[in-house]
Amino acid sequence: MQKRILITNDDGFESDGLKALVEALQPLGQITVVAPTTEKSACGHSLTLTKPLRFVQIADDFFKLDDGTPSDCIYLALHALFAKDKLPDLVVSGINKGANLGEDITYSGTASAAMEAVLQNIPAMAISQVYTDGGTSLSQYGYALAKEHAYAIAKKILDGNFPLEERRFLNINIPACTKATCKGIKITHAGYRLYGNDAHLHRNPRGEEHYWIGTHPLHYKPSLNATCDLCAIDDNFVSISPIKLDMSAYEDMQTLQNWINHG
């Protein structure tokens, strides 16, 4: 039986990364694409609850969701485009233009689409192409390395059992390098990003103030034995992190209980 793969992203239905991902996974099964109409970077795990959403068909098995988030795309595609007994075998989100490393996972629309899939008990992975130089490396290297790893990992999932427990997904980041200079795959944990505040004040011709929120360089606190995703990318490894949705700090529960009781 032909495998079913649902693809989305947060860069919009016209992005080169989405096209590259479809091309890479086409040999593995029946592809359905549902992607946002416009870029939805850093929208997090958000659903649209205040207005109706509409599928707009672009081609066979290719839809944009006007004006939905990546989580909307997965949530509604599973409800409207697939029968309950013929759900996708895999959801893949990407290929994102830029990194999703460390705590960026909580902002990421790319990662959040994978979160929505595993909430519905469907194996999922999010894949991102890192660049650190304003896009020059992306122009130089393109998505070739990302396509190769997207295919290989998706095939491994489709050929056997998904290796993670429920409500967990793979977050994959591809370094900005060639196949020849890539050192291989490293299994990592989410790193400790160092964030600033990059907000830019502007004024329109009427003198009204508005702000643009900028992006942050990939500064981070190195992990012990370089086991984090940021360390791996810096060392030209493909980073694959198993991510779980339960963010409870279990190790702090007793401390919190003591504080409540005696504070």
N, C-alpha and C positions, 0 to 999 in steps of 0.2 A: 504494500500500500504506500502511495506517495506521501511523503511527509509534508506537513503544513507549517509554514513559517510566516509569522506576522512581524513586519518591520515598521519602526517609527523613528523619529528623531526629535531634536528641539531646535534645529536650525532652519526648519521649513521644508516644504515639499520640493522645492527647486534646488536644494543644496547639492553640491558635488559629492559630499560625503555620503549622502543617502543614495545617490546614483551608484557610487562605488560599492556600497554594501549590497545593494540589489544585484549588481553584476557578480559580486563575489559569491553570493549564496544561491544564485539561480540554479546551479547544477544539483543542489541538494534537495529540491522539492518544489512545491507550489508556493509561490511568494504572493502575499497580500501586503500592500503598503497603505498605511493610514498615517498621514503626517500633518502637522500644523500648517495652516495657510501662511503664517508669518513666523519669523524667528521668535522662539520662546525661551531663549537662554536664561538660566537662573530663575526659572519660574517655580522650581521646587516641585513637591508632590501635590500640586493643586488641581482641583476639579472645578469646572465652571458651573456654578449653582444659580446664578442670577440672570441668565439669559439662555435661550434655546441654541442648540448647535445643529449644524447641517453638514452632511456628507456631500462633497462635490466630486463627481467622478472625473478623473483626468485621463485614465486609460483602463484597459482591462485589469481588474484587481489592484487598481491604484487610485486612492482617494486622498483628497485634502479635507481636513475638518475645519470648517469656517465658523468660528475663530477659536479653535480649541487648543488646549495644552497637550503635551505628550501623554499625561495621565488620562485625559479625556479620550485621546485617540485609542488607547488600549481598552479602557473601560467600555466605551461605546462600540468599538469594533467587535469585541467579544460578545456583546449583546445583540448587535444588529447584523453582523456580517457572517457569523459562524453559528452553525447549529450546536446545541448543547452536547451532542454526542460526537461532534466533529470539530472540537476546539483546536487551536494551533498546538503543534508539538513543541514549539519554541518561539519565544519572542526575543527579537534583537533590536536594540536601540542604538542609533548612530549612523554613520561614523561621525562623531562630534568633531567640530572644528575647534580644537583647543583641548586643554587638559581637564580632567575631572579627578583630581587628586586630593588626598587628605579630607578635610572638612568640606571641601567643595561638593562632596557627594550630597550634602544636605540642601545645597542650593540647586543642584543640577536637574534640569528637565530631562536630560538623557538618562541619568541614573533613576529618576523617578518613574519613568515609563517601565523600567525593569522591576521596580518596586511594585507597581500596580499589577504587573503580570504574575509575580510570585504570590501576591495576595489572592489571586485567582487560581493558585496551584498550577501555574504553567512555568516551566523552566525558562530562565531569562538571563540575558547578558547585556551589558552596556559597554560600548567600545568607543574610545576617544583617541584622536590623533593629537599628540602634544606638539606645540611649537612655542618657542620662547623669544622669538626675534621679530615680532610684529607680522609674521606670516611669510617671511622670506623662505624659511625652511620648508613650509608647506608647499610653496611654489616649486621648490627645488626637488623635494622627495615625493610629493603627492600622497596618495593613499595606498600605494603598492604594498607596503609592509603590513598595513592595517588590513587590507583585503586578504592577504595570505593567512594571517592569524585568525581573522573572523571566520574564514572558511574552515580552517583546521579545527578550531574549537567547537564551532557549530556542528561539524560532522561528528566529532567525538560525542557530543551530547546526543545527537540524533541516532547514533549507532548503538548507544547503550543507555544506562541509567544516569540521570543527572546526579553529580557527585555530592550535592549539598542537601542539607535537611530543608524542611519546608520554610517558606518565607525568607529565603536567602538567595542571592544572585551573584553573578560574576561581574566585577567592575574591572574592565581591561583598559589599560593605557599603553599607547604605542609611542616609543621614543622617536625623536626627529633624527633619523639616520637611515642609511641604506641597509639592505639585507646583509651585505658583506660586513658592515660595521656593527650590526646588532649582535649582542652577546648571547641572545637566547631569551628564555622565559624565566622569570623569578616570581614565586608565589609570595605575596606581600600582605601587609596590613595597611590600613589607611593611616597616612602620616599626620604630623603636627604642623599644619600650615601656620605661617606668621602673617597676620593680616594688618593692614594699615587702614586708612580712611581716604579713599581717592575720590572725593566729591568736588566737582568743578562748577563754580558759580559763573553764570552768563547772564546777560541782559538782552532782551529783544529790542527792536527799534523804538518801542514805546517805553523802555526803561523798566519793564517788568522782569523780576528776577526768576531764573529757573536754574536747575542743577542737572548735570550729567554725572552719573555714577560711573567711575572708571574701572579699570581692571588692575589686579595686583600682580607683581612679579612672583615667581615661584620660590619665595623664600620659605625656609622651614627649619625645624629643629631636627637634626639628624637622629635617627633611632639607633638603639644599641644593635651592633652587628649589621647595620644598614639593611634592616628587614622591612622598612616601610616603602610604600609605593613611590614616594618622591626620590628616595635614595636610588631605587632601581632605575627610574627614568634618567636620573643624572648620570648613571653608569651605563646607559645604552642597553638596558634590559627591557623587554616587554613586561609590564607589571600586571599580574592577575590577582585581584583581591577578592576573597569571599566576604560578602557584605550581608549582615542580617538586619532585619527591621526592628528587632527588639533592642532599643537603646537604653534600657534600664541599667543603672549603675548598681548592680547587685552587691558589690563589695562595700557600698556605702549605706546599705539598708539598716544594718545594726547600729552604725554610728548615728544615723538619723533618728532611729528609735530612741537611743540613749539621750540624744539632744532634746527630743520632744518630751521625754519623761522627766528630765532633770534640768532643762534649760530655764 
